[in-house]
Amino acid sequence: MTPALGPDWVVGSDGLRFRRAARVILLDAAGRVLLVRGHDADQPERSWWFTVGGGIDAGETSREAALREVREETGIVLTDDALVGPVMTRSGIFAFLTETCRQDEEFYVARVSTHSAGDGTGGAGAGFSVDGWTDVERELLDELRWMSVDELRAQTLEVFPVALPDVVETLLAGWDGTVRHLGEEHDD
């Protein structure tokens, strides 16, 4: 049975399913970024890497959503002052669960110590808590993994946003206060 998009997805003015989302570029002490690998139930042979995050709930700010999503998807609890940004925005248009969807995303960055960040060696929850995953996430998310910029660039799977390796490389040196706007990106 194909999972359904959640109630946070509404039909936008352009006729596409739409939601706002908050994403977090989590960096560890070794200079690696935490990524999630997922797939679409309708295209199980295709999988891709993306940052931790998800939809913004009603009445929630994007910062609050970012903190909640990190906790739910990884078990890592961040304080508000650990979250920097937003450092980047993008509007992703992609096919998912047999629909074309648009997700307007705000990205934050946070640094975590290695001991609080899981070992990230692979598997759905290796070194992380996935207790907060929804049923849809349990079905469609495959693993969490720390990757260096070089490993990210060498990936044979798709990475979203496409500019992520360059963004991570820049953020490793520190954020300069400029919000990077990626515009509209089609993930197909």
Phi, psi and chi 1 to 4 in degrees:
 res  aa     phi    psi   chi1   chi2   chi3   chi4
   1 MET       -  130.7 -179.6  171.1  144.8      -
   2 THR   -77.4  129.1  -59.9      -      -      -
   3 PRO   -66.7  159.5   17.9  -23.1      -      -
   4 ALA  -105.2  152.9      -      -      -      -
   5 LEU   -62.6  146.3  -67.8  169.8      -      -
   6 GLY   -74.3  174.7      -      -      -      -
   7 PRO   -67.6  -14.4   23.7  -31.2      -      -
   8 ASP   -76.1   -9.8   54.1  -22.5      -      -
   9 TRP   -90.6  119.0  -69.7   92.7      -      -
  10 VAL  -122.3  161.7  -62.9      -      -      -
  11 VAL   -78.1  123.3  177.0      -      -      -
  12 GLY   -85.2  177.6      -      -      -      -
  13 SER   -64.2  -20.9   59.1      -      -      -
  14 ASP   -89.6    3.0   56.7    3.6      -      -
  15 GLY    86.5   -3.9      -      -      -      -
  16 LEU   -92.9  151.3  -60.5  179.2      -      -
  17 ARG   -62.5  138.0  -70.1  -81.9 -178.2 -171.6
  18 PHE  -142.6  146.6  162.9   80.5      -      -
  19 ARG  -155.1  159.8   75.5  173.8 -179.4  178.8
  20 ARG   -93.9  145.2  -69.8 -178.8   51.1 -120.3
  21 ALA  -140.2  154.9      -      -      -      -
  22 ALA  -118.9  132.8      -      -      -      -
  23 ARG  -127.9  154.8  -52.1 -153.1   72.4   76.5
  24 VAL  -129.0  128.3 -179.8      -      -      -
  25 ILE   -90.4   98.6  -59.9  168.1      -      -
  26 LEU   -88.5  124.6  -81.3  171.4      -      -
  27 LEU  -115.1  137.2  -57.9  173.1      -      -
  28 ASP  -101.1  177.6   74.5   -2.7      -      -
  29 ALA   -64.1  -20.9      -      -      -      -
  30 ALA   -88.6    3.1      -      -      -      -
  31 GLY    81.5   21.0      -      -      -      -
  32 ARG  -100.2  157.0  -59.1  174.8  -59.0  173.8
  33 VAL  -110.1  141.4   60.9      -      -      -
  34 LEU   -88.4  126.9 -177.8   62.2      -      -
  35 LEU  -125.4  156.3  -63.4  175.7      -      -
  36 VAL  -110.7  136.9 -179.2      -      -      -
  37 ARG  -106.5  128.6 -176.1  174.0   58.8   85.1
  38 GLY  -136.3  174.1      -      -      -      -
  39 HIS  -145.4  168.1   68.4  -81.8      -      -
  40 ASP  -100.5  134.5 -171.2  -28.8      -      -
  41 ALA   -58.1  -28.8      -      -      -      -
  42 ASP   -87.1   -8.7  -63.8  -46.5      -      -
  43 GLN  -139.9   64.1  -65.1  179.5  -33.0      -
  44 PRO   -63.0  -18.4   19.0  -27.2      -      -
  45 GLU   -78.1  -13.9   71.0  -74.9   -7.7      -
  46 ARG  -105.9  124.8  178.4 -177.3  173.2 -140.7
  47 SER  -134.6  162.9   59.1      -      -      -
  48 TRP  -151.5  162.3   53.7   89.4      -      -
  49 TRP  -104.6  144.2  -67.4  102.1      -      -
  50 PHE  -156.2  169.2   53.5   96.5      -      -
  51 THR   -80.5  160.5   59.0      -      -      -
  52 VAL   -63.9  141.3  172.1      -      -      -
  53 GLY   148.6 -178.7      -      -      -      -
  54 GLY   176.9 -163.9      -      -      -      -
  55 GLY   -63.4  148.8      -      -      -      -
  56 ILE   -90.4  121.6  -60.7  170.9      -      -
  57 ASP   -73.4  157.5  -69.5  -18.3      -      -
  58 ALA   -55.4  132.9      -      -      -      -
  59 GLY    79.7    3.6      -      -      -      -
  60 GLU  -105.3  142.4 -163.3  174.5   40.6      -
  61 THR   -82.0  165.7   67.6      -      -      -
  62 SER   -65.1  -34.7   64.7      -      -      -
  63 ARG   -62.7  -47.1  -83.5 -174.1   91.0   76.2
  64 GLU   -61.1  -41.7  -68.4  165.9  -19.6      -
  65 ALA   -63.7  -41.5      -      -      -      -
  66 ALA   -60.3  -46.6      -      -      -      -
  67 LEU   -63.3  -43.9  -66.3  168.6      -      -
  68 ARG   -63.3  -45.7  175.8 -176.2   50.1   76.6
  69 GLU   -62.5  -40.8  -72.8  -72.9  -19.8      -
  70 VAL   -60.9  -45.6  168.9      -      -      -
  71 ARG   -62.6  -46.8 -175.0 -178.5   64.9 -106.6
  72 GLU   -68.0  -39.0  -71.3  175.8   -4.1      -
  73 GLU   -87.7  -20.4  -68.3 -176.5   -0.2      -
  74 THR  -129.2  -21.4   69.4      -      -      -
  75 GLY    85.2   -3.9      -      -      -      -
  76 ILE   -79.4  125.7  -62.3  170.0      -      -
  77 VAL  -101.8  116.5  177.7      -      -      -
  78 LEU  -103.7  146.6  -64.0  175.1      -      -
  79 THR   -87.7  160.4   59.3      -      -      -
  80 ASP   -58.2  -37.3 -174.4   65.2      -      -
  81 ASP   -74.2  -10.0   61.8  -20.3      -      -
  82 ALA   -79.9  -18.1      -      -      -      -
  83 LEU   -90.7  126.6 -154.1   58.4      -      -
  84 VAL  -114.6  136.3  175.4      -      -      -
  85 GLY   119.9 -163.2      -      -      -      -
  86 PRO   -72.4  144.0   21.5  -27.5      -      -
  87 VAL  -102.4  -15.4  -61.7      -      -      -
  88 MET  -160.5  152.2 -178.7  171.7   65.1      -
  89 THR  -132.5  157.6   65.7      -      -      -
  90 ARG  -162.1  157.2  111.4  175.5  159.9  135.2
  91 SER  -116.0  107.5 -176.8      -      -      -
  92 GLY   -93.0  130.3      -      -      -      -
  93 ILE  -116.1  124.0  -58.3 -160.5      -      -
  94 PHE  -153.6  157.1   50.8   91.9      -      -
  95 ALA   -88.8  129.2      -      -      -      -
  96 PHE  -152.7  129.9 -169.6   64.0      -      -
  97 LEU    52.4   48.5  -61.1  174.9      -      -
  98 THR    64.2   14.2   70.0      -      -      -
  99 GLU  -126.0  152.3  -68.2 -166.4   51.8      -
 100 THR   -90.2  126.6  -60.8      -      -      -
 101 CYS  -122.9  157.3  -57.1      -      -      -
 102 ARG  -127.3  131.3  179.2  171.8   46.5   87.9
 103 GLN  -128.2  118.0 -177.9  167.0  -94.0      -
 104 ASP   -89.8  120.2  -70.0  -13.9      -      -
 105 GLU  -117.8  140.9  -58.0  167.3  -32.1      -
 106 GLU  -113.9  130.7  -70.5 -174.6   33.7      -
 107 PHE  -107.7  136.4  -70.0   78.4      -      -
 108 TYR  -115.2  167.8  -64.5   86.1      -      -
 109 VAL  -126.5  144.5   66.2      -      -      -
 110 ALA  -146.7  146.1      -      -      -      -
 111 ARG  -109.5  136.8  -66.0  178.8 -176.6  -92.5
 112 VAL  -126.8  151.4  -64.4      -      -      -
 113 SER   -75.4  152.1   62.3      -      -      -
 114 THR   -58.8  -39.4  -56.4      -      -      -
 115 HIS   -68.7  -20.0   70.9  -85.7      -      -
 116 SER   -99.2    4.6   67.7      -      -      -
 117 ALA  -112.2    8.1      -      -      -      -
 118 GLY    71.8  163.0      -      -      -      -
 119 ASP   -85.1  -22.6   64.5   12.7      -      -
 120 GLY    58.2   36.7      -      -      -      -
 121 THR   -88.7    4.1   56.1      -      -      -
 122 GLY   124.4  175.0      -      -      -      -
 123 GLY    81.4  159.9      -      -      -      -
 124 ALA   -52.9  -45.9      -      -      -      -
 125 GLY  -129.1   22.3      -      -      -      -
 126 ALA   -47.8  106.8      -      -      -      -
 127 GLY    79.4    1.0      -      -      -      -
 128 PHE  -122.0  163.9  -60.2   98.7      -      -
 129 SER   -99.6  124.2  170.7      -      -      -
 130 VAL  -110.1   20.9  -64.5      -      -      -
 131 ASP   -60.2  -27.0  -66.6  -18.0      -      -
 132 GLY   -86.5    0.8      -      -      -      -
 133 TRP   -67.8  139.5  -76.3   13.6      -      -
 134 THR   -76.7  170.5   64.6      -      -      -
 135 ASP   -59.7  -40.5  -70.1  -19.8      -      -
 136 VAL   -63.7  -43.6  170.5      -      -      -
 137 GLU   -63.3  -40.7  -71.8  169.1  -27.8      -
 138 ARG   -60.7  -33.2  -71.4 -176.9 -166.7  -72.3
 139 GLU   -80.9  -32.8 -176.0  172.5  -19.6      -
 140 LEU  -109.4  -13.8  -58.5  177.3      -      -
 141 LEU   -98.6  134.1  -58.6 -176.9      -      -
 142 ASP  -104.8  -36.1  -57.8  -49.6      -      -
 143 GLU  -167.5  161.5   69.9  177.9  -59.9      -
 144 LEU  -115.3  137.1  -66.5  158.2      -      -
 145 ARG  -151.9  138.4 -177.3 -179.5  -63.1  171.5
 146 TRP   -81.0  135.5  -68.6  102.4      -      -
 147 MET  -135.9  141.4  -76.0 -169.9 -145.8      -
 148 SER   -75.9  167.0   68.7      -      -      -
 149 VAL   -60.0  -41.4  170.9      -      -      -
 150 ASP   -63.2  -42.1  -71.0  -18.8      -      -
 151 GLU   -64.8  -38.1  -70.1  169.2  -38.9      -
 152 LEU   -64.1  -43.6 -169.6   52.8      -      -
 153 ARG   -67.8  -28.7  -76.2 -163.5  169.5  108.7
 154 ALA   -85.2   -2.9      -      -      -      -
 155 GLN   -58.2  136.2  -92.5  -54.3  -55.2      -
 156 THR   -89.8  -16.5   57.1      -      -      -
 157 LEU   -86.1  160.0  -61.3  178.0      -      -
 158 GLU   -65.1  149.6  -63.2  168.5  -82.3      -
 159 VAL  -127.6  132.9  173.4      -      -      -
 160 PHE  -128.0  136.4  -62.8  112.8      -      -
 161 PRO   -68.2  158.2   20.4  -25.1      -      -
 162 VAL   -58.0  -34.9  173.6      -      -      -
 163 ALA   -78.5    2.2      -      -      -      -
 164 LEU   -54.6  -44.4 -170.4   60.0      -      -
 165 PRO   -57.0  -42.6  -24.3   33.9      -      -
 166 ASP   -67.7  -40.0  -66.2  -25.3      -      -
 167 VAL   -63.3  -46.5  169.9      -      -      -
 168 VAL   -61.2  -45.3  168.8      -      -      -
 169 GLU   -57.2  -43.2 -173.6  171.2   56.8      -
 170 THR   -65.7  -44.2  -60.3      -      -      -
 171 LEU   -67.9  -26.7  -70.1  171.5      -      -
 172 LEU   -60.2  -29.9  -74.8  170.4      -      -
 173 ALA   -83.0   -7.1      -      -      -      -
 174 GLY   112.7  149.3      -      -      -      -
 175 TRP   -85.2  133.0 -175.7   48.4      -      -
 176 ASP   -89.5    3.6   66.0    3.4      -      -
 177 GLY    91.2   -5.3      -      -      -      -
 178 THR   -90.3  127.0  -57.1      -      -      -
 179 VAL   -82.5  122.0  179.3      -      -      -
 180 ARG   -88.0  123.7 -174.5  174.1 -177.5  167.9
 181 HIS  -104.1  111.6  -61.0  -73.0      -      -
 182 LEU   -83.0  -13.9  -61.3 -178.0      -      -
 183 GLY    75.0 -148.0      -      -      -      -
 184 GLU   -93.4  130.3 -169.0  171.3  -81.2      -
 185 GLU  -127.4  125.0 -175.2  174.1   89.1      -
 186 HIS   -94.8  120.9  -66.8  -99.2      -      -
 187 ASP   -97.8   54.3  -59.6  -10.8      -      -
 188 ASP  -130.5      -   51.5   -6.9      -      -
